Amino acid sequence: MKLLQYATPSEAQAVTLIISRLINDGCQLSVFDGEEWTVRRSTSLIEVLSELSHTDMIETVRVRKDDVKMGEIDFLFQGCIEAMGVVVDYQTTKDNSYLNDVYKQINAQL
């Protein structure tokens, strides 16, 4: 199975950097494909990436760290030329800037 099969190269780069960073930081990730949770609390880069970009719908990745919900990132694979265009929204939990910091740091790398 090809990872991120419907992603442009720039989208694939951005998503891979984000998911890798979250997993390397010790997060557990769940993937919602618009209909069901296809991955639950995974720490596997391959498992998470293999479930993303299968639909033309927004796919949500829920982020947990130390059993605490950190927030969610919404991805939409729509042929973006700009790498971070694949991130259509992200929400952090109250009093938590973790995902905002990750977004800014990855965006600065690209």
N, C-alpha and C positions, 0 to 999 in steps of 0.2 A: 504494500500500500504506500503510495506516495504521500509524504507529509505535506500539508498545506497545498493540496492539489489545485485549488482554484485561486491561489494567491499570486499576485505579481511578485517579481523578485524583491522589490522594495517593501511590499507588505510582509512577505515571508521573513525578510531580515528583521523588520521591526518586531514582529510577533515573536520570533525566536529569541531575540534579545530580551524582550519583556518576560516571557515565560521562563527562560533560563535564569534571569536575575531573581525572579520570585522563588523559584525552586532552590537556587543556591542560597537564598536568604532563609531557608527553612520553612517556606510556606507550603500549605496543602492546597491544591487547586481542584475545583469542580467545574465541569463544562455543561452549560445548558444550551441546546441547539435550537431553541425556539419551541420545542415540543416536550422534551424530556431531559433529565440530567443523564448525560451519556458517560460522564466520568464523575466520580465522587472522591474527594479528598485524596487526590493522587500527588505523589512526589516524583513521578516519572515524566521526564521531558517528552519522550517518545509517545507515551500514552496520551498526554494532553495535546501535543501537536497533531497527532493522528486523528483526533476528533474535531479539530478546527478546520474551517473552510470547506465544509461539506454541503453547505446550503447557501442560498442567496439571502438568508435572513440574518438578523443580528444574533450573534452568539455571545453568551455571557460567561465570563470566567469569574467565579466566586473565589476570593482569596481568604484563607485562614492561616493564622500563625499562632502557635502555642495554644491551639483550640479556641482562639478568639477571631471572630470575623473582622477582617481588615477592610473589606469593601468588595467592589465588583468592577470589572472592566468589560465594556461592550465592544466587540469587534465586528466589523462589517467588511467583507472582502468584496470590493466593488471596482477593482482595476485601478486603484490609486497609484499615481506616480510618486506623490509625496509619501514617504515611508510611514509617518505617523498618522496619515489620513485614515488608516485602517482602524484606529481607535476612535470610535464615534462618541464615546462617553466613558467616564469612570466616576465611581462614587466611593468616597471613603466613609468610614464610620465616624461618628461624632468624636471630636478631639483626637483625630488620628490623621496625620499627614503622610503616612507611609506611601500610599499609592501615588499621591501627588509628587512626592520626592522621586519615586521610581520613574514616573512619566517624564519629569523634567530632566533627569539624568540620562535616560535613554534618548530622549529627543535631542539633547546636546551632543550625543555621540554620532547621531546620523547626519 
